[in-house]
Amino acid sequence: MAYLTRTGVKVASQRVAETGKSIKIPIQESSLNEIQRIGPWLSGYDQSAEVLLRLGLSKGGRQRQYTIPTVMKPKLHNNKWYRWLTG
């Protein structure tokens, strides 16, 4: 899986070796930190940003690539900062 900014700049990638009809992929906090650091931001106030997640999936020897657009927004809850990805 690759992490890209909304302009398509690849910031980081991680190898995913999951199989099955439904898989869970852990999100790398360091990759989100880098995207938040370099921008471009949707809002300079909270530094929310668009994040593109590019996945390469294969089935029966055929490979397909999917790009999932998401929005990362920082949220403060009980004096702790969290990042929410929606998309």
PyMOL Python script that loads the backbone (N, CA, C, O; Angstrom):
from pymol import cmd

cmd.read_pdbstr("""\
ATOM      1  N   MET A   1       0.854  -1.164   0.000  1.00  0.00           N
ATOM      2  CA  MET A   1       0.000   0.000   0.000  1.00  0.00           C
ATOM      3  C   MET A   1       0.900   1.227   0.000  1.00  0.00           C
ATOM      4  O   MET A   1       1.909   1.271   0.704  1.00  0.00           O
ATOM      5  N   ALA A   2       0.527   2.213  -0.790  1.00  0.00           N
ATOM      6  CA  ALA A   2       1.279   3.459  -0.868  1.00  0.00           C
ATOM      7  C   ALA A   2       0.441   4.594  -0.298  1.00  0.00           C
ATOM      8  O   ALA A   2      -0.780   4.620  -0.457  1.00  0.00           O
ATOM      9  N   TYR A   3       1.108   5.532   0.367  1.00  0.00           N
ATOM     10  CA  TYR A   3       0.485   6.730   0.917  1.00  0.00           C
ATOM     11  C   TYR A   3       0.874   7.893   0.027  1.00  0.00           C
ATOM     12  O   TYR A   3       2.059   8.152  -0.181  1.00  0.00           O
ATOM     13  N   LEU A   4      -0.129   8.601  -0.505  1.00  0.00           N
ATOM     14  CA  LEU A   4       0.135   9.717  -1.392  1.00  0.00           C
ATOM     15  C   LEU A   4      -0.580  10.972  -0.904  1.00  0.00           C
ATOM     16  O   LEU A   4      -1.628  10.898  -0.263  1.00  0.00           O
ATOM     17  N   THR A   5       0.008  12.129  -1.222  1.00  0.00           N
ATOM     18  CA  THR A   5      -0.673  13.395  -0.960  1.00  0.00           C
ATOM     19  C   THR A   5      -1.754  13.575  -2.018  1.00  0.00           C
ATOM     20  O   THR A   5      -1.838  12.796  -2.968  1.00  0.00           O
ATOM     21  N   ARG A   6      -2.575  14.595  -1.851  1.00  0.00           N
ATOM     22  CA  ARG A   6      -3.648  14.790  -2.839  1.00  0.00           C
ATOM     23  C   ARG A   6      -3.115  15.159  -4.215  1.00  0.00           C
ATOM     24  O   ARG A   6      -3.822  15.026  -5.214  1.00  0.00           O
ATOM     25  N   THR A   7      -1.856  15.628  -4.269  1.00  0.00           N
ATOM     26  CA  THR A   7      -1.252  15.937  -5.563  1.00  0.00           C
ATOM     27  C   THR A   7      -0.566  14.728  -6.181  1.00  0.00           C
ATOM     28  O   THR A   7       0.015  14.830  -7.262  1.00  0.00           O
ATOM     29  N   GLY A   8      -0.627  13.572  -5.497  1.00  0.00           N
ATOM     30  CA  GLY A   8      -0.076  12.345  -6.052  1.00  0.00           C
ATOM     31  C   GLY A   8       1.362  12.057  -5.674  1.00  0.00           C
ATOM     32  O   GLY A   8       1.960  11.121  -6.203  1.00  0.00           O
ATOM     33  N   VAL A   9       1.932  12.846  -4.766  1.00  0.00           N
ATOM     34  CA  VAL A   9       3.308  12.608  -4.325  1.00  0.00           C
ATOM     35  C   VAL A   9       3.320  11.425  -3.358  1.00  0.00           C
ATOM     36  O   VAL A   9       2.624  11.429  -2.343  1.00  0.00           O
ATOM     37  N   LYS A  10       4.126  10.409  -3.692  1.00  0.00           N
ATOM     38  CA  LYS A  10       4.234   9.224  -2.834  1.00  0.00           C
ATOM     39  C   LYS A  10       5.128   9.560  -1.650  1.00  0.00           C
ATOM     40  O   LYS A  10       6.290   9.930  -1.814  1.00  0.00           O
ATOM     41  N   VAL A  11       4.566   9.425  -0.457  1.00  0.00           N
ATOM     42  CA  VAL A  11       5.278   9.760   0.776  1.00  0.00           C
ATOM     43  C   VAL A  11       5.874   8.527   1.417  1.00  0.00           C
ATOM     44  O   VAL A  11       6.985   8.580   1.945  1.00  0.00           O
ATOM     45  N   ALA A  12       5.159   7.423   1.380  1.00  0.00           N
ATOM     46  CA  ALA A  12       5.616   6.194   2.028  1.00  0.00           C
ATOM     47  C   ALA A  12       4.879   5.009   1.426  1.00  0.00           C
ATOM     48  O   ALA A  12       3.905   5.166   0.689  1.00  0.00           O
ATOM     49  N   SER A  13       5.367   3.819   1.758  1.00  0.00           N
ATOM     50  CA  SER A  13       4.671   2.602   1.343  1.00  0.00           C
ATOM     51  C   SER A  13       4.910   1.523   2.387  1.00  0.00           C
ATOM     52  O   SER A  13       5.853   1.591   3.175  1.00  0.00           O
ATOM     53  N   GLN A  14       4.055   0.551   2.372  1.00  0.00           N
ATOM     54  CA  GLN A  14       4.206  -0.585   3.270  1.00  0.00           C
ATOM     55  C   GLN A  14       3.789  -1.840   2.536  1.00  0.00           C
ATOM     56  O   GLN A  14       2.910  -1.814   1.674  1.00  0.00           O
ATOM     57  N   ARG A  15       4.423  -2.921   2.883  1.00  0.00           N
ATOM     58  CA  ARG A  15       4.092  -4.214   2.267  1.00  0.00           C
ATOM     59  C   ARG A  15       2.943  -4.841   3.040  1.00  0.00           C
ATOM     60  O   ARG A  15       2.945  -4.879   4.270  1.00  0.00           O
ATOM     61  N   VAL A  16       1.973  -5.325   2.302  1.00  0.00           N
ATOM     62  CA  VAL A  16       0.811  -5.993   2.891  1.00  0.00           C
ATOM     63  C   VAL A  16       0.738  -7.385   2.292  1.00  0.00           C
ATOM     64  O   VAL A  16       0.655  -7.542   1.074  1.00  0.00           O
ATOM     65  N   ALA A  17       0.769  -8.387   3.144  1.00  0.00           N
ATOM     66  CA  ALA A  17       0.742  -9.772   2.675  1.00  0.00           C
ATOM     67  C   ALA A  17      -0.462 -10.487   3.273  1.00  0.00           C
ATOM     68  O   ALA A  17      -0.321 -11.530   3.912  1.00  0.00           O
ATOM     69  N   GLU A  18      -1.625  -9.928   3.066  1.00  0.00           N
ATOM     70  CA  GLU A  18      -2.867 -10.504   3.587  1.00  0.00           C
ATOM     71  C   GLU A  18      -3.595 -11.223   2.466  1.00  0.00           C
ATOM     72  O   GLU A  18      -3.461 -10.858   1.298  1.00  0.00           O
ATOM     73  N   THR A  19      -4.358 -12.236   2.814  1.00  0.00           N
ATOM     74  CA  THR A  19      -5.174 -12.938   1.838  1.00  0.00           C
ATOM     75  C   THR A  19      -6.581 -13.088   2.387  1.00  0.00           C
ATOM     76  O   THR A  19      -6.795 -13.043   3.598  1.00  0.00           O
ATOM     77  N   GLY A  20      -7.527 -13.265   1.496  1.00  0.00           N
ATOM     78  CA  GLY A  20      -8.905 -13.474   1.895  1.00  0.00           C
ATOM     79  C   GLY A  20      -9.835 -12.485   1.220  1.00  0.00           C
ATOM     80  O   GLY A  20      -9.393 -11.572   0.523  1.00  0.00           O
ATOM     81  N   LYS A  21     -11.131 -12.679   1.436  1.00  0.00           N
ATOM     82  CA  LYS A  21     -12.134 -11.785   0.851  1.00  0.00           C
ATOM     83  C   LYS A  21     -12.174 -10.442   1.555  1.00  0.00           C
ATOM     84  O   LYS A  21     -12.496  -9.422   0.947  1.00  0.00           O
ATOM     85  N   SER A  22     -11.846 -10.446   2.837  1.00  0.00           N
ATOM     86  CA  SER A  22     -11.842  -9.226   3.635  1.00  0.00           C
ATOM     87  C   SER A  22     -10.534  -9.168   4.404  1.00  0.00           C
ATOM     88  O   SER A  22     -10.180 -10.117   5.103  1.00  0.00           O
ATOM     89  N   ILE A  23      -9.816  -8.062   4.280  1.00  0.00           N
ATOM     90  CA  ILE A  23      -8.540  -7.938   4.980  1.00  0.00           C
ATOM     91  C   ILE A  23      -8.511  -6.638   5.775  1.00  0.00           C
ATOM     92  O   ILE A  23      -9.194  -5.671   5.439  1.00  0.00           O
ATOM     93  N   LYS A  24      -7.712  -6.635   6.831  1.00  0.00           N
ATOM     94  CA  LYS A  24      -7.489  -5.430   7.625  1.00  0.00           C
ATOM     95  C   LYS A  24      -6.040  -5.017   7.441  1.00  0.00           C
ATOM     96  O   LYS A  24      -5.126  -5.829   7.591  1.00  0.00           O
ATOM     97  N   ILE A  25      -5.840  -3.747   7.114  1.00  0.00           N
ATOM     98  CA  ILE A  25      -4.502  -3.227   6.890  1.00  0.00           C
ATOM     99  C   ILE A  25      -4.233  -2.153   7.938  1.00  0.00           C
ATOM    100  O   ILE A  25      -4.940  -1.147   7.981  1.00  0.00           O
ATOM    101  N   PRO A  26      -3.217  -2.351   8.789  1.00  0.00           N
ATOM    102  CA  PRO A  26      -2.902  -1.320   9.773  1.00  0.00           C
ATOM    103  C   PRO A  26      -2.324  -0.080   9.090  1.00  0.00           C
ATOM    104  O   PRO A  26      -1.501  -0.182   8.180  1.00  0.00           O
ATOM    105  N   ILE A  27      -2.763   1.075   9.540  1.00  0.00           N
ATOM    106  CA  ILE A  27      -2.288   2.342   8.990  1.00  0.00           C
ATOM    107  C   ILE A  27      -1.036   2.765   9.752  1.00  0.00           C
ATOM    108  O   ILE A  27      -1.003   2.713  10.982  1.00  0.00           O
ATOM    109  N   GLN A  28      -0.016   3.179   9.022  1.00  0.00           N
ATOM    110  CA  GLN A  28       1.234   3.611   9.645  1.00  0.00           C
ATOM    111  C   GLN A  28       1.126   5.067  10.087  1.00  0.00           C
ATOM    112  O   GLN A  28       0.931   5.965   9.268  1.00  0.00           O
ATOM    113  N   GLU A  29       1.254   5.284  11.374  1.00  0.00           N
ATOM    114  CA  GLU A  29       1.179   6.638  11.933  1.00  0.00           C
ATOM    115  C   GLU A  29       2.272   7.536  11.356  1.00  0.00           C
ATOM    116  O   GLU A  29       2.030   8.714  11.094  1.00  0.00           O
ATOM    117  N   SER A  30       3.462   6.992  11.158  1.00  0.00           N
ATOM    118  CA  SER A  30       4.568   7.797  10.636  1.00  0.00           C
ATOM    119  C   SER A  30       4.274   8.310   9.226  1.00  0.00           C
ATOM    120  O   SER A  30       4.705   9.406   8.869  1.00  0.00           O
ATOM    121  N   SER A  31       3.553   7.540   8.430  1.00  0.00           N
ATOM    122  CA  SER A  31       3.195   7.974   7.075  1.00  0.00           C
ATOM    123  C   SER A  31       2.194   9.120   7.122  1.00  0.00           C
ATOM    124  O   SER A  31       2.289  10.062   6.335  1.00  0.00           O
ATOM    125  N   LEU A  32       1.237   9.046   8.039  1.00  0.00           N
ATOM    126  CA  LEU A  32       0.274  10.137   8.196  1.00  0.00           C
ATOM    127  C   LEU A  32       0.963  11.387   8.723  1.00  0.00           C
ATOM    128  O   LEU A  32       0.629  12.499   8.313  1.00  0.00           O
ATOM    129  N   ASN A  33       1.923  11.214   9.630  1.00  0.00           N
ATOM    130  CA  ASN A  33       2.694  12.359  10.134  1.00  0.00           C
ATOM    131  C   ASN A  33       3.386  13.089   8.997  1.00  0.00           C
ATOM    132  O   ASN A  33       3.384  14.319   8.949  1.00  0.00           O
ATOM    133  N   GLU A  34       3.976  12.332   8.082  1.00  0.00           N
ATOM    134  CA  GLU A  34       4.703  12.933   6.963  1.00  0.00           C
ATOM    135  C   GLU A  34       3.760  13.682   6.029  1.00  0.00           C
ATOM    136  O   GLU A  34       4.087  14.776   5.569  1.00  0.00           O
ATOM    137  N   ILE A  35       2.606  13.111   5.745  1.00  0.00           N
ATOM    138  CA  ILE A  35       1.639  13.799   4.886  1.00  0.00           C
ATOM    139  C   ILE A  35       1.145  15.075   5.560  1.00  0.00           C
ATOM    140  O   ILE A  35       0.998  16.108   4.907  1.00  0.00           O
ATOM    141  N   GLN A  36       0.891  15.006   6.856  1.00  0.00           N
ATOM    142  CA  GLN A  36       0.450  16.202   7.578  1.00  0.00           C
ATOM    143  C   GLN A  36       1.555  17.257   7.610  1.00  0.00           C
ATOM    144  O   GLN A  36       1.274  18.455   7.574  1.00  0.00           O
ATOM    145  N   ARG A  37       2.800  16.818   7.675  1.00  0.00           N
ATOM    146  CA  ARG A  37       3.917  17.762   7.722  1.00  0.00           C
ATOM    147  C   ARG A  37       4.101  18.508   6.403  1.00  0.00           C
ATOM    148  O   ARG A  37       4.328  19.718   6.399  1.00  0.00           O
ATOM    149  N   ILE A  38       4.003  17.783   5.276  1.00  0.00           N
ATOM    150  CA  ILE A  38       4.307  18.428   3.993  1.00  0.00           C
ATOM    151  C   ILE A  38       3.097  19.043   3.294  1.00  0.00           C
ATOM    152  O   ILE A  38       3.259  19.903   2.429  1.00  0.00           O
ATOM    153  N   GLY A  39       1.871  18.607   3.661  1.00  0.00           N
ATOM    154  CA  GLY A  39       0.687  19.174   3.022  1.00  0.00           C
ATOM    155  C   GLY A  39       0.538  18.670   1.597  1.00  0.00           C
ATOM    156  O   GLY A  39       1.121  17.637   1.267  1.00  0.00           O
ATOM    157  N   PRO A  40      -0.209  19.341   0.742  1.00  0.00           N
ATOM    158  CA  PRO A  40      -0.985  20.559   0.994  1.00  0.00           C
ATOM    159  C   PRO A  40      -2.199  20.272   1.879  1.00  0.00           C
ATOM    160  O   PRO A  40      -2.772  19.183   1.835  1.00  0.00           O
ATOM    161  N   TRP A  41      -2.575  21.256   2.673  1.00  0.00           N
ATOM    162  CA  TRP A  41      -3.658  21.093   3.629  1.00  0.00           C
ATOM    163  C   TRP A  41      -4.979  21.586   3.068  1.00  0.00           C
ATOM    164  O   TRP A  41      -5.025  22.484   2.228  1.00  0.00           O
ATOM    165  N   LEU A  42      -6.031  20.988   3.545  1.00  0.00           N
ATOM    166  CA  LEU A  42      -7.370  21.491   3.231  1.00  0.00           C
ATOM    167  C   LEU A  42      -7.656  22.707   4.100  1.00  0.00           C
ATOM    168  O   LEU A  42      -8.349  23.635   3.684  1.00  0.00           O
ATOM    169  N   SER A  43      -7.107  22.686   5.327  1.00  0.00           N
ATOM    170  CA  SER A  43      -7.289  23.781   6.270  1.00  0.00           C
ATOM    171  C   SER A  43      -5.976  24.015   6.992  1.00  0.00           C
ATOM    172  O   SER A  43      -5.417  23.090   7.582  1.00  0.00           O
ATOM    173  N   GLY A  44      -5.480  25.237   6.953  1.00  0.00           N
ATOM    174  CA  GLY A  44      -4.266  25.577   7.679  1.00  0.00           C
ATOM    175  C   GLY A  44      -4.499  25.619   9.175  1.00  0.00           C
ATOM    176  O   GLY A  44      -3.559  25.508   9.961  1.00  0.00           O
ATOM    177  N   TYR A  45      -5.756  25.781   9.566  1.00  0.00           N
ATOM    178  CA  TYR A  45      -6.091  25.857  10.987  1.00  0.00           C
ATOM    179  C   TYR A  45      -5.820  24.528  11.700  1.00  0.00           C
ATOM    180  O   TYR A  45      -5.141  24.498  12.727  1.00  0.00           O
ATOM    181  N   ASP A  46      -6.350  23.438  11.157  1.00  0.00           N
ATOM    182  CA  ASP A  46      -6.164  22.139  11.821  1.00  0.00           C
ATOM    183  C   ASP A  46      -5.241  21.196  11.034  1.00  0.00           C
ATOM    184  O   ASP A  46      -5.018  20.058  11.445  1.00  0.00           O
ATOM    185  N   GLN A  47      -4.718  21.666   9.922  1.00  0.00           N
ATOM    186  CA  GLN A  47      -3.835  20.895   9.045  1.00  0.00           C
ATOM    187  C   GLN A  47      -4.475  19.583   8.579  1.00  0.00           C
ATOM    188  O   GLN A  47      -3.798  18.565   8.438  1.00  0.00           O
ATOM    189  N   SER A  48      -5.776  19.625   8.345  1.00  0.00           N
ATOM    190  CA  SER A  48      -6.428  18.466   7.736  1.00  0.00           C
ATOM    191  C   SER A  48      -5.936  18.360   6.292  1.00  0.00           C
ATOM    192  O   SER A  48      -5.627  19.365   5.653  1.00  0.00           O
ATOM    193  N   ALA A  49      -5.871  17.137   5.797  1.00  0.00           N
ATOM    194  CA  ALA A  49      -5.309  16.922   4.465  1.00  0.00           C
ATOM    195  C   ALA A  49      -5.978  15.739   3.787  1.00  0.00           C
ATOM    196  O   ALA A  49      -6.490  14.829   4.440  1.00  0.00           O
ATOM    197  N   GLU A  50      -5.960  15.775   2.465  1.00  0.00           N
ATOM    198  CA  GLU A  50      -6.405  14.618   1.700  1.00  0.00           C
ATOM    199  C   GLU A  50      -5.264  13.609   1.645  1.00  0.00           C
ATOM    200  O   GLU A  50      -4.105  13.976   1.448  1.00  0.00           O
ATOM    201  N   VAL A  51      -5.604  12.336   1.821  1.00  0.00           N
ATOM    202  CA  VAL A  51      -4.635  11.253   1.750  1.00  0.00           C
ATOM    203  C   VAL A  51      -5.162  10.243   0.741  1.00  0.00           C
ATOM    204  O   VAL A  51      -6.313   9.812   0.821  1.00  0.00           O
ATOM    205  N   LEU A  52      -4.321   9.876  -0.198  1.00  0.00           N
ATOM    206  CA  LEU A  52      -4.687   8.841  -1.158  1.00  0.00           C
ATOM    207  C   LEU A  52      -3.992   7.554  -0.757  1.00  0.00           C
ATOM    208  O   LEU A  52      -2.776   7.534  -0.565  1.00  0.00           O
ATOM    209  N   LEU A  53      -4.750   6.489  -0.630  1.00  0.00           N
ATOM    210  CA  LEU A  53      -4.199   5.171  -0.320  1.00  0.00           C
ATOM    211  C   LEU A  53      -4.269   4.332  -1.592  1.00  0.00           C
ATOM    212  O   LEU A  53      -5.357   4.070  -2.105  1.00  0.00           O
ATOM    213  N   ARG A  54      -3.123   3.913  -2.096  1.00  0.00           N
ATOM    214  CA  ARG A  54      -3.082   3.121  -3.326  1.00  0.00           C
ATOM    215  C   ARG A  54      -2.783   1.670  -2.965  1.00  0.00           C
ATOM    216  O   ARG A  54      -1.758   1.356  -2.361  1.00  0.00           O
ATOM    217  N   LEU A  55      -3.708   0.796  -3.354  1.00  0.00           N
ATOM    218  CA  LEU A  55      -3.592  -0.635  -3.053  1.00  0.00           C
ATOM    219  C   LEU A  55      -3.440  -1.424  -4.336  1.00  0.00           C
ATOM    220  O   LEU A  55      -4.092  -1.139  -5.341  1.00  0.00           O
ATOM    221  N   GLY A  56      -2.578  -2.410  -4.288  1.00  0.00           N
ATOM    222  CA  GLY A  56      -2.444  -3.348  -5.396  1.00  0.00           C
ATOM    223  C   GLY A  56      -2.978  -4.698  -4.955  1.00  0.00           C
ATOM    224  O   GLY A  56      -2.456  -5.299  -4.015  1.00  0.00           O
ATOM    225  N   LEU A  57      -4.017  -5.179  -5.629  1.00  0.00           N
ATOM    226  CA  LEU A  57      -4.632  -6.460  -5.271  1.00  0.00           C
ATOM    227  C   LEU A  57      -4.480  -7.435  -6.426  1.00  0.00           C
ATOM    228  O   LEU A  57      -4.493  -7.047  -7.595  1.00  0.00           O
ATOM    229  N   SER A  58      -4.335  -8.705  -6.081  1.00  0.00           N
ATOM    230  CA  SER A  58      -4.230  -9.709  -7.140  1.00  0.00           C
ATOM    231  C   SER A  58      -5.177 -10.864  -6.850  1.00  0.00           C
ATOM    232  O   SER A  58      -5.395 -11.252  -5.703  1.00  0.00           O
ATOM    233  N   LYS A  59      -5.730 -11.398  -7.937  1.00  0.00           N
ATOM    234  CA  LYS A  59      -6.627 -12.552  -7.846  1.00  0.00           C
ATOM    235  C   LYS A  59      -6.465 -13.362  -9.116  1.00  0.00           C
ATOM    236  O   LYS A  59      -6.612 -12.849 -10.226  1.00  0.00           O
ATOM    237  N   GLY A  60      -6.161 -14.629  -8.935  1.00  0.00           N
ATOM    238  CA  GLY A  60      -6.019 -15.511 -10.092  1.00  0.00           C
ATOM    239  C   GLY A  60      -4.936 -15.074 -11.057  1.00  0.00           C
ATOM    240  O   GLY A  60      -5.062 -15.274 -12.265  1.00  0.00           O
ATOM    241  N   GLY A  61      -3.874 -14.479 -10.537  1.00  0.00           N
ATOM    242  CA  GLY A  61      -2.778 -14.038 -11.398  1.00  0.00           C
ATOM    243  C   GLY A  61      -2.973 -12.666 -12.015  1.00  0.00           C
ATOM    244  O   GLY A  61      -2.047 -12.128 -12.623  1.00  0.00           O
ATOM    245  N   ARG A  62      -4.169 -12.086 -11.871  1.00  0.00           N
ATOM    246  CA  ARG A  62      -4.431 -10.738 -12.403  1.00  0.00           C
ATOM    247  C   ARG A  62      -4.240  -9.723 -11.295  1.00  0.00           C
ATOM    248  O   ARG A  62      -4.708  -9.922 -10.174  1.00  0.00           O
ATOM    249  N   GLN A  63      -3.558  -8.641 -11.605  1.00  0.00           N
ATOM    250  CA  GLN A  63      -3.344  -7.581 -10.629  1.00  0.00           C
ATOM    251  C   GLN A  63      -4.118  -6.341 -11.018  1.00  0.00           C
ATOM    252  O   GLN A  63      -4.195  -5.970 -12.189  1.00  0.00           O
ATOM    253  N   ARG A  64      -4.698  -5.701  -9.992  1.00  0.00           N
ATOM    254  CA  ARG A  64      -5.417  -4.445 -10.197  1.00  0.00           C
ATOM    255  C   ARG A  64      -4.965  -3.466  -9.136  1.00  0.00           C
ATOM    256  O   ARG A  64      -4.619  -3.850  -8.019  1.00  0.00           O
ATOM    257  N   GLN A  65      -4.972  -2.196  -9.501  1.00  0.00           N
ATOM    258  CA  GLN A  65      -4.589  -1.155  -8.566  1.00  0.00           C
ATOM    259  C   GLN A  65      -5.791  -0.269  -8.279  1.00  0.00           C
ATOM    260  O   GLN A  65      -6.524   0.122  -9.188  1.00  0.00           O
ATOM    261  N   TYR A  66      -5.980   0.036  -7.016  1.00  0.00           N
ATOM    262  CA  TYR A  66      -7.092   0.882  -6.585  1.00  0.00           C
ATOM    263  C   TYR A  66      -6.530   2.050  -5.787  1.00  0.00           C
ATOM    264  O   TYR A  66      -5.612   1.877  -4.984  1.00  0.00           O
ATOM    265  N   THR A  67      -7.079   3.235  -6.007  1.00  0.00           N
ATOM    266  CA  THR A  67      -6.704   4.407  -5.234  1.00  0.00           C
ATOM    267  C   THR A  67      -7.935   4.857  -4.458  1.00  0.00           C
ATOM    268  O   THR A  67      -8.984   5.145  -5.035  1.00  0.00           O
ATOM    269  N   ILE A  68      -7.783   4.913  -3.136  1.00  0.00           N
ATOM    270  CA  ILE A  68      -8.889   5.268  -2.255  1.00  0.00           C
ATOM    271  C   ILE A  68      -8.643   6.680  -1.712  1.00  0.00           C
ATOM    272  O   ILE A  68      -7.691   6.894  -0.961  1.00  0.00           O
ATOM    273  N   PRO A  69      -9.490   7.640  -2.085  1.00  0.00           N
ATOM    274  CA  PRO A  69      -9.328   8.991  -1.537  1.00  0.00           C
ATOM    275  C   PRO A  69      -9.895   9.065  -0.118  1.00  0.00           C
ATOM    276  O   PRO A  69     -11.004   8.595   0.137  1.00  0.00           O
ATOM    277  N   THR A  70      -9.138   9.652   0.791  1.00  0.00           N
ATOM    278  CA  THR A  70      -9.590   9.827   2.168  1.00  0.00           C
ATOM    279  C   THR A  70      -9.256  11.241   2.627  1.00  0.00           C
ATOM    280  O   THR A  70      -8.468  11.943   1.993  1.00  0.00           O
ATOM    281  N   VAL A  71      -9.862  11.645   3.730  1.00  0.00           N
ATOM    282  CA  VAL A  71      -9.548  12.930   4.355  1.00  0.00           C
ATOM    283  C   VAL A  71      -9.082  12.634   5.774  1.00  0.00           C
ATOM    284  O   VAL A  71      -9.745  11.915   6.521  1.00  0.00           O
ATOM    285  N   MET A  72      -7.940  13.195   6.133  1.00  0.00           N
ATOM    286  CA  MET A  72      -7.387  13.038   7.474  1.00  0.00           C
ATOM    287  C   MET A  72      -7.659  14.323   8.253  1.00  0.00           C
ATOM    288  O   MET A  72      -7.251  15.412   7.848  1.00  0.00           O
ATOM    289  N   LYS A  73      -8.361  14.172   9.384  1.00  0.00           N
ATOM    290  CA  LYS A  73      -8.660  15.320  10.233  1.00  0.00           C
ATOM    291  C   LYS A  73      -8.209  15.028  11.656  1.00  0.00           C
ATOM    292  O   LYS A  73      -8.568  13.996  12.222  1.00  0.00           O
ATOM    293  N   PRO A  74      -7.433  15.924  12.233  1.00  0.00           N
ATOM    294  CA  PRO A  74      -7.059  15.761  13.635  1.00  0.00           C
ATOM    295  C   PRO A  74      -8.257  16.065  14.539  1.00  0.00           C
ATOM    296  O   PRO A  74      -9.029  16.984  14.266  1.00  0.00           O
ATOM    297  N   LYS A  75      -8.403  15.301  15.597  1.00  0.00           N
ATOM    298  CA  LYS A  75      -9.485  15.499  16.567  1.00  0.00           C
ATOM    299  C   LYS A  75      -8.900  15.459  17.966  1.00  0.00           C
ATOM    300  O   LYS A  75      -8.057  14.614  18.265  1.00  0.00           O
ATOM    301  N   LEU A  76      -9.342  16.367  18.824  1.00  0.00           N
ATOM    302  CA  LEU A  76      -8.932  16.370  20.221  1.00  0.00           C
ATOM    303  C   LEU A  76     -10.057  15.755  21.048  1.00  0.00           C
ATOM    304  O   LEU A  76     -11.198  16.215  21.009  1.00  0.00           O
ATOM    305  N   HIS A  77      -9.715  14.707  21.796  1.00  0.00           N
ATOM    306  CA  HIS A  77     -10.706  14.027  22.632  1.00  0.00           C
ATOM    307  C   HIS A  77     -10.045  13.674  23.963  1.00  0.00           C
ATOM    308  O   HIS A  77      -9.036  12.970  24.002  1.00  0.00           O
ATOM    309  N   ASN A  78     -10.630  14.174  25.048  1.00  0.00           N
ATOM    310  CA  ASN A  78     -10.086  13.929  26.392  1.00  0.00           C
ATOM    311  C   ASN A  78      -8.596  14.267  26.485  1.00  0.00           C
ATOM    312  O   ASN A  78      -7.798  13.488  27.005  1.00  0.00           O
ATOM    313  N   ASN A  79      -8.243  15.444  25.971  1.00  0.00           N
ATOM    314  CA  ASN A  79      -6.865  15.956  26.008  1.00  0.00           C
ATOM    315  C   ASN A  79      -5.859  15.086  25.247  1.00  0.00           C
ATOM    316  O   ASN A  79      -4.665  15.122  25.543  1.00  0.00           O
ATOM    317  N   LYS A  80      -6.325  14.316  24.284  1.00  0.00           N
ATOM    318  CA  LYS A  80      -5.430  13.506  23.458  1.00  0.00           C
ATOM    319  C   LYS A  80      -5.802  13.709  21.986  1.00  0.00           C
ATOM    320  O   LYS A  80      -6.981  13.709  21.630  1.00  0.00           O
ATOM    321  N   TRP A  81      -4.789  13.880  21.143  1.00  0.00           N
ATOM    322  CA  TRP A  81      -5.015  14.081  19.720  1.00  0.00           C
ATOM    323  C   TRP A  81      -5.122  12.741  18.996  1.00  0.00           C
ATOM    324  O   TRP A  81      -4.352  11.813  19.242  1.00  0.00           O
ATOM    325  N   TYR A  82      -6.099  12.674  18.097  1.00  0.00           N
ATOM    326  CA  TYR A  82      -6.309  11.499  17.247  1.00  0.00           C
ATOM    327  C   TYR A  82      -6.396  11.977  15.802  1.00  0.00           C
ATOM    328  O   TYR A  82      -6.655  13.152  15.541  1.00  0.00           O
ATOM    329  N   ARG A  83      -6.179  11.062  14.874  1.00  0.00           N
ATOM    330  CA  ARG A  83      -6.393  11.364  13.455  1.00  0.00           C
ATOM    331  C   ARG A  83      -7.509  10.473  12.949  1.00  0.00           C
ATOM    332  O   ARG A  83      -7.511   9.264  13.182  1.00  0.00           O
ATOM    333  N   TRP A  84      -8.447  11.076  12.262  1.00  0.00           N
ATOM    334  CA  TRP A  84      -9.565  10.322  11.687  1.00  0.00           C
ATOM    335  C   TRP A  84      -9.392  10.312  10.184  1.00  0.00           C
ATOM    336  O   TRP A  84      -9.225  11.362   9.563  1.00  0.00           O
ATOM    337  N   LEU A  85      -9.432   9.135   9.604  1.00  0.00           N
ATOM    338  CA  LEU A  85      -9.425   8.996   8.151  1.00  0.00           C
ATOM    339  C   LEU A  85     -10.825   8.608   7.719  1.00  0.00           C
ATOM    340  O   LEU A  85     -11.371   7.611   8.191  1.00  0.00           O
ATOM    341  N   THR A  86     -11.400   9.380   6.836  1.00  0.00           N
ATOM    342  CA  THR A  86     -12.716   9.049   6.285  1.00  0.00           C
ATOM    343  C   THR A  86     -12.613   9.060   4.775  1.00  0.00           C
ATOM    344  O   THR A  86     -11.887   9.863   4.189  1.00  0.00           O
ATOM    345  N   GLY A  87     -13.343   8.167   4.162  1.00  0.00           N
ATOM    346  CA  GLY A  87     -13.309   8.133   2.709  1.00  0.00           C
ATOM    347  C   GLY A  87     -14.129   7.008   2.170  1.00  0.00           C
ATOM    348  O   GLY A  87     -14.211   6.831   0.955  1.00  0.00           O
TER     349      GLY A  87
END
""", "prot")
cmd.dss("prot")
cmd.show_as("cartoon", "prot")
cmd.util.cbc("prot")
cmd.orient("prot")
